[in-house]
Amino acid sequence: MSENQLIVPTMASVAAKGKEAEILFWVGCAGSFDDRAKKITKAFVKILNKASVSFAVLGAEESCSGDPAKRSGNEFLFQMQAAGNIATLNSYGVKKVVTACPHCFNTLKNEYPALGGNYEVVHHTQLLKDLLEEGRLSLQGGVYKGKKITFHDPCYLGRANGVYEAPRELIKKLDAQLVEMKNCKQKGLCCGAGGAQMFKDAEPGDKEINIARTEEALEVAPDVIAAGCPFCNTMLSDGIKNKEKEAEIPVLDIAELIAQAADL
């Protein structure tokens, strides 16, 4: 399926037909505007199309989840952004939300309920695992067979929400060899983006945290570094470039791995 065949209905268009979408795909700021993260968005949409998932996006009606404002201490701005999004989501009667961004995942799942936004919120790796187990998606196999893949745990997916197994089970379904970094799961090391290092100049010190994390990944000699967050993807990609390994070791989102294995 080529990119120009992607089917991405909006909630407004679905509602105009008097229908409802089973799942709202929350794209997020990175997935909407960052050129690298857009590739993750497209890979995930290809999978949703292939598996005939009833989904829709908000499109222009989607605003920032408010996560950056809240983490930087601007609670007023966060509540303004969240209230606007909740009003939009509730107007469409949204019940289930999937997102490829752990920051959006954490905010919608844990902080929107107090403001009137009660939804079942899942990370895209959780939905992908369900689709494969339900037989709605099949993998061709062979693409990553025998390849060594290490998975970097996003802070807001792992330690903040306890989601560790879904992405790992997906890697195993690729017939790949999952190799763990010395700091993984509950002891996973932050890539730095969650601490806003992606958006600011480096602080005094001997080494940037994304470089330290990249070195941990390289220690296990992977063929691929897998990520489940657009911000982690950027930080690790920068780390790989710093080590001049970008031609040898790709940094790919789990959705991209699954899309390739499904020959999409």
URUR-V805516 format. One record per residue. RES is the residue in three letters. PSI is psi as a letter, one per 40 degrees, with the letter a starting at -180 (999 if undefined). NEAR is the number of other C-alpha atoms within 12 Angstrom. D_LAST is the distance of its C-alpha to the last C-alpha in Angstrom with 2 decimals. Layout:
BEGIN
res: (RES:RES)
psi: (PSI:PSI)
near: (NEAR:NEAR)
d_last: (D_LAST:D_LAST)
END
This chain:
BEGIN
res: (MET:SER:GLU:ASN:GLN:LEU:ILE:VAL:PRO:THR:MET:ALA:SER:VAL:ALA:ALA:LYS:GLY:LYS:GLU:ALA:GLU:ILE:LEU:PHE:TRP:VAL:GLY:CYS:ALA:GLY:SER:PHE:ASP:ASP:ARG:ALA:LYS:LYS:ILE:THR:LYS:ALA:PHE:VAL:LYS:ILE:LEU:ASN:LYS:ALA:SER:VAL:SER:PHE:ALA:VAL:LEU:GLY:ALA:GLU:GLU:SER:CYS:SER:GLY:ASP:PRO:ALA:LYS:ARG:SER:GLY:ASN:GLU:PHE:LEU:PHE:GLN:MET:GLN:ALA:ALA:GLY:ASN:ILE:ALA:THR:LEU:ASN:SER:TYR:GLY:VAL:LYS:LYS:VAL:VAL:THR:ALA:CYS:PRO:HIS:CYS:PHE:ASN:THR:LEU:LYS:ASN:GLU:TYR:PRO:ALA:LEU:GLY:GLY:ASN:TYR:GLU:VAL:VAL:HIS:HIS:THR:GLN:LEU:LEU:LYS:ASP:LEU:LEU:GLU:GLU:GLY:ARG:LEU:SER:LEU:GLN:GLY:GLY:VAL:TYR:LYS:GLY:LYS:LYS:ILE:THR:PHE:HIS:ASP:PRO:CYS:TYR:LEU:GLY:ARG:ALA:ASN:GLY:VAL:TYR:GLU:ALA:PRO:ARG:GLU:LEU:ILE:LYS:LYS:LEU:ASP:ALA:GLN:LEU:VAL:GLU:MET:LYS:ASN:CYS:LYS:GLN:LYS:GLY:LEU:CYS:CYS:GLY:ALA:GLY:GLY:ALA:GLN:MET:PHE:LYS:ASP:ALA:GLU:PRO:GLY:ASP:LYS:GLU:ILE:ASN:ILE:ALA:ARG:THR:GLU:GLU:ALA:LEU:GLU:VAL:ALA:PRO:ASP:VAL:ILE:ALA:ALA:GLY:CYS:PRO:PHE:CYS:ASN:THR:MET:LEU:SER:ASP:GLY:ILE:LYS:ASN:LYS:GLU:LYS:GLU:ALA:GLU:ILE:PRO:VAL:LEU:ASP:ILE:ALA:GLU:LEU:ILE:ALA:GLN:ALA:ALA:ASP:LEU)
psi: (h:i:d:e:e:h:h:g:i:i:d:d:d:d:d:d:e:f:i:i:h:d:h:h:h:h:d:i:d:d:d:d:d:h:d:d:d:d:d:d:d:d:d:d:d:d:d:d:d:d:e:f:h:g:i:i:i:d:b:e:e:h:i:i:d:e:d:d:d:d:d:e:e:g:d:d:d:d:d:d:d:d:d:d:d:d:d:d:d:d:d:e:f:h:d:h:h:i:i:e:h:d:d:d:d:d:d:d:d:d:d:d:d:e:e:e:g:h:i:h:h:i:i:d:d:d:d:d:d:d:d:d:d:e:e:e:h:i:i:d:i:d:d:e:h:e:i:h:h:i:h:h:h:h:d:e:d:c:d:d:e:f:h:d:d:d:d:d:d:d:d:d:e:e:f:i:h:h:h:h:i:d:h:i:b:d:e:i:h:i:e:d:d:d:e:e:e:d:e:i:i:i:i:i:i:d:i:i:d:d:d:d:d:d:d:d:d:d:d:e:f:i:d:i:h:i:i:f:h:d:d:d:d:d:d:d:d:d:d:d:d:d:e:f:e:d:e:d:h:i:h:i:i:d:d:d:d:d:d:d:d:e:f:999)
near: (19:14:18:10:13:19:23:32:28:28:34:26:19:23:20:13:12:11:18:25:31:24:33:42:43:45:44:41:28:31:36:28:18:18:16:25:33:26:28:40:40:33:35:44:43:33:42:38:27:29:26:20:28:27:36:37:39:34:26:17:24:31:29:35:40:34:37:29:21:24:21:16:13:15:18:16:20:28:29:22:28:36:28:24:34:36:23:25:36:25:18:29:24:31:25:31:39:39:45:50:48:45:45:42:41:38:42:41:35:27:28:32:20:16:23:21:31:24:27:24:36:35:44:43:40:31:34:44:31:23:25:27:18:13:14:20:28:26:32:19:22:18:22:30:22:20:25:29:39:41:50:49:46:45:34:38:41:32:20:24:24:22:27:31:23:31:40:33:25:40:43:29:32:34:24:29:26:31:29:28:30:22:24:26:29:23:19:27:33:38:40:33:33:35:27:24:21:27:16:12:12:18:15:8:9:9:16:27:29:35:30:27:38:46:30:30:41:34:18:23:23:32:29:40:47:43:45:50:49:44:43:46:45:37:36:47:38:29:33:31:21:19:21:16:24:21:14:17:27:30:42:37:46:47:44:42:44:46:37:27:29:30:22:28)
d_last: (5.90:8.08:9.80:12.82:11.39:10.94:13.57:15.71:19.09:22.09:24.65:27.25:25.57:24.95:28.56:29.88:28.71:30.56:27.51:26.22:22.81:22.44:21.04:21.60:18.95:21.30:19.60:22.61:24.25:22.14:18.80:20.43:22.42:21.58:19.44:17.91:17.37:15.76:12.68:12.70:13.28:10.37:7.93:10.05:10.24:6.62:7.43:10.82:9.99:8.14:11.19:13.55:15.21:18.23:18.15:19.66:20.57:24.07:23.26:26.56:28.33:26.74:29.09:29.09:29.46:32.69:31.81:32.90:36.10:36.94:36.34:38.51:41.26:41.12:41.29:42.53:39.51:37.16:38.92:38.83:35.07:34.47:36.91:35.23:31.77:33.31:35.15:31.98:30.03:33.09:33.62:30.33:31.15:28.14:28.18:24.96:23.20:20.07:19.71:17.92:21.37:24.00:26.75:25.89:25.29:28.75:30.51:29.27:29.79:33.14:34.86:34.07:35.87:39.22:38.77:37.90:34.11:33.37:29.75:27.61:25.52:22.63:20.55:16.77:16.95:19.35:17.24:14.19:16.85:18.22:15.07:14.67:18.43:18.67:16.30:14.14:11.00:10.90:9.91:10.12:12.54:14.15:12.17:14.57:17.17:20.56:19.53:21.79:20.19:22.57:21.98:24.01:25.31:25.44:29.03:28.38:25.89:27.95:31.65:31.84:29.96:29.81:26.05:25.63:24.13:20.85:19.04:20.86:20.00:16.26:16.94:19.00:16.35:14.47:17.72:18.54:22.09:22.70:25.56:27.47:29.33:33.03:32.66:29.95:29.66:33.02:34.16:31.08:32.05:31.09:29.15:31.66:29.70:30.99:34.42:33.75:33.87:30.88:33.03:36.38:38.32:38.77:41.76:44.41:43.47:42.62:38.83:35.98:34.31:30.77:32.22:33.81:30.58:28.71:31.58:31.19:27.53:28.60:31.37:29.04:27.53:23.80:21.03:18.91:20.28:18.22:19.15:18.83:20.59:20.21:23.86:23.74:20.85:23.19:26.21:24.77:23.20:26.72:28.21:26.18:27.23:30.76:30.65:29.20:26.38:23.41:22.78:22.83:21.39:18.33:18.48:15.15:14.66:13.78:10.92:9.46:10.26:8.79:5.29:5.85:7.69:5.57:3.81:0.00)
END
